[in-house]
C-alpha cells in the first residue's frame, strides 16, 4: 500500500472503531487472500457476514454499532433511541 493509502486506511479504522467491511478492505488494496489470512491467524474476527474487527478481544459498543451499519449497507444509519444516545440525549 502507498503511504497516503496507508494513512487513509488507518484513518478509516480509527473513524470506524477498528471495524471494516470486506468491500472497504478490498478497495484499500487488500486481497481476498490477505483478508482470509488475517481471519485465520486471529488478527481479525468476523462480527457479521463481510464485516470484521481488526483487533482482538471483545468489541466495544461503538464498534458493534459500526459493524451493524456496515453490514446493513451504504444507506444505513442509526436512528431513534440509538441516535439519541450517541447524541447525548
C-alpha positions, 0 to 999 in steps of 0.5 A, spaced: 500 500 500 502 507 498 503 511 504 497 516 503 493 509 502 496 507 508 494 513 512 487 513 509 486 506 511 488 507 518 484 513 518 478 509 516 479 504 522 480 509 527 473 513 524 470 506 524 472 503 531 477 498 528 471 495 524 471 494 516 467 491 511 470 486 506 468 491 500 472 497 504 478 492 505 478 490 498 478 497 495 484 499 500 488 494 496 487 488 500 486 481 497 481 476 498 487 472 500 490 477 505 483 478 508 482 470 509 489 470 512 488 475 517 481 471 519 485 465 520 491 467 524 486 471 529 488 478 527 481 479 525 474 476 527 468 476 523 462 480 527 457 479 521 457 476 514 463 481 510 464 485 516 470 484 521 474 487 527 481 488 526 483 487 533 482 482 538 478 481 544 471 483 545 468 489 541 466 495 544 459 498 543 461 503 538 464 498 534 458 493 534 454 499 532 459 500 526 459 493 524 451 493 524 451 499 519 456 496 515 453 490 514 446 493 513 449 497 507 451 504 504 444 507 506 444 505 513 444 509 519 442 509 526 436 512 528 431 513 534 433 511 541 440 509 538 441 516 535 439 519 541 444 516 545 450 517 541 447 524 541 447 525 548 440 525 549 
